[in-house]
């Protein structure tokens, strides 16, 4: 049995900027309309995955900032 590939697996390796840029493209394509139902669903799912990736990056940044603030207050 062949190993199943995870849809949108490429998203996990994207930088915040790349994920955000692709998300903007997905939204634009959905807003433009004209896609089949199947295409629209695939775009929606990709958009959701891209948004989640952006959130992961932002949460990581928040944690690093909080750690830096804590360190600065301890050093101060």
Sine and cosine of phi, psi and omega as CSV:
sin_phi,cos_phi,sin_psi,cos_psi,sin_omega,cos_omega
0.00,0.00,0.76,-0.65,-0.04,-1.00
-0.96,0.28,0.57,-0.82,0.04,-1.00
-0.93,0.37,0.73,-0.68,0.03,-1.00
-0.97,0.23,0.66,-0.75,0.07,-1.00
-1.00,-0.06,0.64,-0.77,-0.02,-1.00
-0.98,0.21,0.82,-0.57,0.04,-1.00
-0.87,0.50,0.62,-0.78,0.02,-1.00
0.90,0.44,0.39,0.92,-0.02,-1.00
-0.88,0.48,-0.45,0.89,-0.01,-1.00
-0.90,0.43,-0.36,0.93,-0.07,-1.00
-0.91,0.42,-0.53,0.85,-0.06,-1.00
-0.86,0.51,-0.44,0.90,-0.03,-1.00
-0.99,-0.13,0.07,1.00,-0.06,-1.00
-0.98,0.18,0.57,-0.82,0.15,-0.99
-0.96,0.29,0.22,-0.98,0.04,-1.00
-0.85,0.52,-0.73,0.69,-0.05,-1.00
-0.88,0.47,-0.69,0.72,0.01,-1.00
-0.92,0.40,-0.68,0.74,0.00,-1.00
-0.90,0.44,-0.67,0.74,0.00,-1.00
-0.91,0.41,-0.68,0.74,0.01,-1.00
-0.88,0.47,-0.70,0.71,0.03,-1.00
-0.91,0.41,-0.60,0.80,0.03,-1.00
-0.89,0.46,-0.68,0.74,0.05,-1.00
-0.86,0.51,-0.67,0.75,0.04,-1.00
-0.89,0.45,-0.67,0.75,0.02,-1.00
-0.89,0.46,-0.72,0.69,0.00,-1.00
-0.87,0.49,-0.69,0.72,0.01,-1.00
-0.87,0.49,-0.68,0.74,0.00,-1.00
-0.91,0.41,-0.64,0.77,0.03,-1.00
-0.92,0.40,-0.66,0.75,-0.01,-1.00
-0.92,0.39,-0.52,0.85,-0.01,-1.00
-0.93,0.37,-0.43,0.90,-0.01,-1.00
0.96,0.30,-0.15,-0.99,0.04,-1.00
1.00,0.06,-0.16,0.99,0.02,-1.00
-0.99,0.11,0.48,-0.88,0.07,-1.00
-0.92,0.38,0.24,-0.97,0.03,-1.00
-0.85,0.52,-0.69,0.73,-0.01,-1.00
-0.89,0.46,-0.70,0.72,0.05,-1.00
-0.89,0.46,-0.69,0.72,-0.01,-1.00
-0.88,0.48,-0.67,0.74,0.03,-1.00
-0.90,0.43,-0.66,0.75,0.02,-1.00
-0.90,0.43,-0.66,0.75,0.04,-1.00
-0.90,0.44,-0.69,0.73,0.00,-1.00
-0.86,0.50,-0.72,0.69,0.00,-1.00
-0.89,0.46,-0.65,0.76,0.04,-1.00
-0.91,0.42,-0.66,0.75,0.04,-1.00
-0.87,0.50,-0.68,0.74,0.03,-1.00
-0.88,0.48,-0.69,0.73,0.00,-1.00
-0.92,0.40,-0.64,0.77,0.03,-1.00
-0.91,0.42,-0.67,0.74,0.03,-1.00
-0.89,0.46,-0.65,0.76,0.02,-1.00
-0.89,0.45,-0.64,0.77,0.02,-1.00
-0.90,0.44,-0.68,0.74,0.05,-1.00
-0.87,0.49,-0.68,0.73,0.02,-1.00
-0.88,0.47,-0.63,0.78,0.03,-1.00
-0.88,0.47,-0.69,0.72,0.03,-1.00
-0.88,0.47,-0.71,0.70,-0.03,-1.00
-0.91,0.41,-0.64,0.77,0.04,-1.00
-0.90,0.44,-0.65,0.76,0.05,-1.00
-0.88,0.48,-0.66,0.75,0.02,-1.00
-0.91,0.42,-0.66,0.75,0.03,-1.00
-0.87,0.50,-0.69,0.73,-0.01,-1.00
-0.91,0.42,-0.65,0.76,0.02,-1.00
-0.91,0.40,-0.64,0.76,0.04,-1.00
-0.90,0.44,-0.68,0.73,0.02,-1.00
-0.89,0.46,-0.66,0.75,0.02,-1.00
-0.91,0.42,-0.64,0.77,0.02,-1.00
-0.91,0.40,-0.64,0.77,0.04,-1.00
-0.90,0.43,-0.69,0.73,0.03,-1.00
-0.88,0.48,-0.69,0.73,0.02,-1.00
-0.90,0.44,-0.67,0.74,0.00,-1.00
-0.90,0.44,-0.64,0.77,-0.01,-1.00
-0.94,0.33,-0.51,0.86,0.05,-1.00
-0.96,0.28,-0.57,0.82,-0.01,-1.00
-0.98,0.20,-0.41,0.91,-0.10,-0.99
-0.97,0.24,0.00,0.00,0.00,0.00
